Amino acid sequence: MHAPRALTRLATAAPFLLPGLILFALFVIGPMLYSFHISFYDWKIVRPERSEWTEWANYTRALNDPIFRRAAFNTALYTLVTVPGQIVLGLAVALLLDQPIRGRAFFRTMYYLPVISSWVIVSLLFEFLFNGQAGLINYFLRDVLHITRENIRWLADPALVFVPIFLLGIWKGVGWTAVIILAGLQTIPDHLHEAAAVDGAGALARFRHITLPLLRPTFVFLVVVLTIGGLNAYISFLLITNGGDPLDLAHSVLTLMYEATFTRLDFGYGSAISYLLTLVVFVVSIFQIRLLRQKVEV
């Protein structure tokens, strides 16, 4: 009796689901499969029928390419720096905004403003702030704080160029991270803190033994989502480094993929890079599912 009822519900829902599923298949699944197909070819964009089958050559080429390895390292380093930075600062902001302070709604809005600001605008702003000639950061370091005597060439140094990129990534995401942690804080029952206080636990002990353990699912969610976002860093790298400058040492995986695909028109190689990144994101997603299934104990 359950099967006919399920079929009836499916028949009722199908007219509403099919348009979306068809569009999803045409504009998401279809291009993804075609891109995967291209990754096994030396693809000729003008004459696709003349494309040569290269098997795994594009993938081995990427793994053996020092520029790709540097881009992968840069992307991993960006993720390792910005994810903990966003979570730690977001936790601090969330704890402050969870207090009964005057103007709490105003401060919540102000902290969230960077999240809704344009990546292009703020990337150009940070590029200007860290300009090696007339940047505001150099002005404060040299003329106000007198820490340096000469301008620091932030954007011309393969290592220093990541300072504005990392700071931008952290600053841009703190507001969103704080909102998620704040939502997690408000789900913690008050009676747990009250009982611990009655037993003589101080604020630090309550935070360590009650707040942090109960926020673990929130932290797991944030780590995974922010990690996936970090691995897909693109706009800040593209604009601040001018597409990998200096000397192709400041690429992210996505900027290198863009350059290979749309600058050099090496579509097979660019597709292979994209699927190597997809594999990493897939592994991270599986890791997320396993962590979220674990139970929390206080």
DRENTI-123096 format. One line per 5 residues: number of its first residue (from 1); their letters; for each residue x, y, z negated of C-alpha. Coordinates in Angstrom, 3 decimals, padded with zeros to 6 digits. Each point is the difference from the previous one (the first is absolute). Layout:
residues N
NUM = A = X,Y,Z  ...
END
This chain:
residues 298
1 = MHAPR = 000.000,000.000,000.000  002.941,002.282,-000.576  001.378,-000.313,003.532  -003.101,001.414,001.802  -000.136,002.864,-002.503
6 = ALTRL = 003.676,000.797,000.595  -000.536,-000.107,003.757  -002.978,002.341,-000.350  002.082,002.488,-002.000  002.812,-000.234,002.544
11 = ATAAP = -002.439,000.580,002.885  -001.353,003.056,-001.820  003.445,001.446,-000.682  001.539,-000.851,003.388  -001.457,002.976,001.958
16 = FLLPG = 001.521,002.352,-002.577  003.355,-001.784,-000.212  000.644,-000.757,003.653  000.630,003.596,001.251  002.651,000.564,-002.652
21 = LILFA = 001.545,-003.425,000.533  000.132,000.534,003.764  001.674,003.399,-000.398  002.433,-001.457,-002.551  000.886,-002.839,002.362
26 = LFVIG = 000.448,002.321,002.996  001.995,002.773,-001.643  001.847,-001.794,-002.836  000.297,-003.758,000.499  000.374,000.203,003.783
31 = PMLYS = 002.862,002.530,000.029  001.750,-001.848,-002.828  -000.065,-003.293,001.898  001.111,001.693,003.208  002.845,001.717,-001.837
36 = FHISF = 001.074,-003.354,-001.426  -000.027,-001.390,003.542  002.164,002.903,001.205  002.571,-000.636,-002.740  001.142,-003.151,001.843
41 = YDWKI = 000.716,001.842,003.251  002.365,002.516,001.489  -003.125,001.977,000.745  -000.276,002.173,003.121  -002.620,002.609,-000.699
46 = VRPER = -000.359,001.029,003.656  -000.065,-003.539,001.449  -001.073,-002.371,-002.815  -000.088,-002.955,002.375  003.792,000.327,000.376
51 = SEWTE = 000.618,-000.249,-003.736  002.479,-002.713,-000.962  -000.713,-002.582,-002.715  002.769,000.265,-002.606  -001.367,-002.285,-002.747
56 = WANYT = 001.350,001.198,-003.377  002.677,002.270,001.477  -001.657,003.244,-001.149  -000.269,-001.288,-003.565  003.591,-001.222,-000.169
61 = RALND = 001.129,003.240,001.580  -001.767,001.979,-002.742  001.435,-002.129,-002.795  003.510,000.387,001.432  -000.343,003.707,000.760
66 = PIFRR = 001.929,002.118,-002.573  -002.347,002.935,000.596  -003.018,-002.182,-000.798  001.696,-001.382,-003.091  000.763,003.554,-001.122
71 = AAFNT = -003.614,001.003,000.661  -001.217,-003.009,-002.014  002.351,000.958,-002.845  -001.219,003.612,000.096  -003.621,-001.115,-000.098
76 = ALYTL = 000.633,-002.416,-002.874  001.929,002.669,-001.931  -002.795,002.516,000.578  -002.486,-002.518,-001.383  002.168,-000.915,-003.005
81 = VTVPG = 000.420,003.673,-000.944  -003.434,001.445,000.717  -002.196,-002.799,-001.368  001.397,000.040,-003.586  000.215,003.803,000.160
86 = QIVLG = -003.663,000.349,000.912  -001.114,-002.527,-002.624  002.042,001.462,-002.879  -000.959,003.602,000.734  -003.573,-001.019,000.819
91 = LAVAL = -000.251,-001.780,-003.358  001.282,003.097,-001.819  -002.483,002.241,001.825  -002.874,-002.434,-000.596  000.737,-000.178,-003.739
96 = LLDQP = -000.015,003.797,-000.185  -003.197,000.352,002.016  -001.705,-002.638,-002.144  000.277,002.286,-003.022  -002.852,002.349,-000.992
101 = IRGRA = 001.724,003.162,001.195  -001.574,003.202,001.309  -000.168,000.253,003.799  000.511,-003.722,000.482  -002.026,-000.061,003.234
106 = FFRTM = 002.081,002.878,001.395  003.289,-001.779,-000.713  -001.300,-003.237,001.531  -000.812,001.910,003.179  003.374,001.740,000.092
111 = YYLPV = 001.914,-003.260,-000.397  -002.028,-001.553,002.809  000.559,002.827,002.501  003.300,-001.421,001.343  -001.805,-003.245,000.846
116 = ISSWV = -002.458,001.689,002.363  002.585,002.343,001.528  001.247,-000.770,003.498  003.098,-002.211,000.236  001.182,002.110,002.934
121 = IVSLL = -000.324,003.293,-001.870  001.688,-001.143,-003.204  002.775,-001.777,001.934  000.785,003.229,001.851  -000.183,001.878,-003.302
126 = FEFLF = 002.547,-002.319,-001.637  002.188,000.249,003.102  000.000,003.775,-000.424  000.635,-000.212,-003.764  003.051,-002.208,000.564
131 = NGQAG = 001.313,001.877,003.029  003.803,000.105,-000.133  000.213,003.679,000.930  -002.989,001.885,-001.360  -001.815,-002.543,-002.144
136 = LINYF = -001.536,000.975,-003.327  001.691,-002.917,-001.798  003.455,001.184,001.047  -000.902,003.534,-001.069  -000.859,-001.135,-003.519
141 = LRDVL = 003.009,-002.311,-000.298  002.468,002.592,001.303  -001.332,003.452,-000.935  -002.259,-000.612,-002.990  001.415,-002.993,-001.882
146 = HITRE = 003.573,000.345,001.374  000.404,-003.766,000.154  001.613,000.074,003.455  002.074,002.579,001.813  -000.982,-001.036,003.512
151 = NIRWL = -003.180,-001.111,001.677  -000.668,-003.731,-000.155  -000.733,-001.426,003.440  -002.849,-002.210,-001.142  -001.327,-000.917,003.426
156 = ADPAL = 003.387,-000.546,001.656  001.277,-002.570,-002.494  -001.083,-003.657,000.500  -000.407,-000.440,-003.769  -001.271,003.405,-001.150
161 = VFVPI = -002.715,000.077,002.667  -001.919,-002.551,-002.071  -000.272,002.357,-002.980  -002.837,002.081,001.532  -001.595,-003.129,001.490
166 = FLLGI = -000.066,-001.801,-003.360  -001.190,003.073,-001.902  -002.751,000.590,002.542  -001.151,-003.604,-000.215  -000.230,000.174,-003.799
171 = WKGVG = -001.607,003.452,-000.135  -002.568,-000.905,002.635  -001.197,-003.138,-001.795  000.045,000.923,-003.695  -003.529,001.440,000.086
176 = WTAVI = -001.549,-003.088,001.572  001.906,-002.303,-002.344  -001.138,002.049,-002.999  -003.649,-000.265,001.066  000.232,-003.795,000.268
181 = ILAGL = 001.745,-000.330,-003.379  -002.478,002.426,-001.566  -002.845,-002.208,001.197  001.765,-002.978,-001.587  000.472,001.880,-003.293
186 = QTIPD = -003.692,000.786,-000.204  -000.913,-003.678,000.266  001.939,-000.882,-003.166  -002.490,-000.436,-002.887  000.435,002.617,-002.734
191 = HLHEA = -000.595,-002.542,-002.761  003.336,-001.696,000.795  001.906,003.209,-000.767  -002.163,000.665,-003.059  000.580,-003.480,-001.391
196 = AAVDG = 003.739,000.293,000.587  000.049,003.398,-001.703  -001.808,-001.448,-003.012  002.652,-002.726,-000.177  002.660,002.698,-000.167
201 = AGALA = 001.237,-000.006,003.605  001.399,003.328,001.140  -000.615,001.695,003.331  003.125,-001.517,001.554  -000.872,-003.504,-001.199
206 = RFRHI = -003.557,000.327,001.331  001.336,001.172,003.332  002.492,-002.860,000.197  -002.218,-002.855,-001.175  -003.452,001.084,001.223
211 = TLPLL = 000.169,002.606,002.753  002.841,-001.441,002.068  -001.211,-003.639,-000.029  -003.542,001.004,000.965  001.357,002.207,002.785
216 = RPTFV = 001.942,-002.869,001.532  -002.606,-000.744,002.729  000.027,003.705,000.867  003.795,000.018,000.199  -000.017,-003.127,002.171
221 = FLVVV = -002.464,001.628,002.369  002.071,003.190,000.138  003.294,-001.819,000.546  -001.383,-001.953,002.932  -001.871,002.875,001.640
226 = LTIGG = 002.864,002.462,-000.479  002.523,-002.571,001.225  -001.984,-000.538,003.187  -000.222,003.773,000.398  003.741,000.374,-000.578
231 = LNAYI = 000.808,-002.651,002.590  -002.121,001.957,002.468  001.718,003.341,-000.640  000.099,001.921,003.257  -000.926,003.687,000.183
236 = SFLLI = 002.437,001.293,-002.631  002.877,-001.983,001.545  -000.927,001.152,003.499  -000.241,003.712,-000.784  002.672,000.453,-002.662
241 = TNGGD = 002.644,-002.112,001.774  -001.088,001.024,003.490  -000.546,-003.657,000.865  002.982,-001.663,-001.709  002.660,002.718,-000.048
246 = PLDLA = 002.799,000.173,-000.824  001.484,-002.683,002.257  -003.038,-002.329,-000.219  000.859,-000.629,-003.657  -003.231,001.384,-001.478
251 = HSVLT = -002.599,-002.037,001.865  -002.871,-001.771,-001.677  -001.271,-003.181,001.629  -002.942,001.867,001.527  002.044,002.879,001.403
256 = LMYEA = 002.371,-002.521,001.604  -002.981,-001.886,001.406  -001.424,003.243,001.397  003.319,000.952,001.570  000.472,-003.433,001.575
261 = TFTRL = -003.549,-000.105,001.346  -000.784,003.527,001.128  003.419,001.594,000.507  001.952,-002.872,001.542  -003.169,-001.753,001.296
266 = DFGYG = 001.305,-003.285,-001.392  -003.446,-001.333,-000.819  001.065,-003.568,-000.689  002.603,001.054,-002.563  -002.351,002.508,-001.626
271 = SAISY = -002.712,-002.650,-000.311  002.466,-002.424,-001.580  000.964,002.632,-002.591  -003.658,000.603,-000.805  -000.651,-003.682,-000.598
276 = LLTLV = 003.048,-000.406,-002.217  -001.463,002.782,-002.130  -003.423,-001.669,000.151  001.530,-003.208,-001.358  001.423,001.845,-002.999
281 = VFVVS = -003.330,001.709,-000.690  -001.762,-003.369,000.253  002.343,-001.530,-002.578  -000.601,002.948,-002.336  -003.768,-000.444,000.392
286 = IFQIR = 000.220,-003.675,-000.937  002.047,000.983,-003.037  -002.739,002.486,-000.945  -002.733,-002.639,000.136  001.936,-002.318,-002.327
291 = LLRQK = 000.736,002.742,-002.516  -003.588,001.253,-000.099  -001.239,-003.501,-000.832  001.966,-000.084,-003.237  -001.939,000.709,-003.204
296 = VEV = 000.846,002.819,-002.375  000.668,-000.753,-003.662  000.292,002.624,-002.713
END
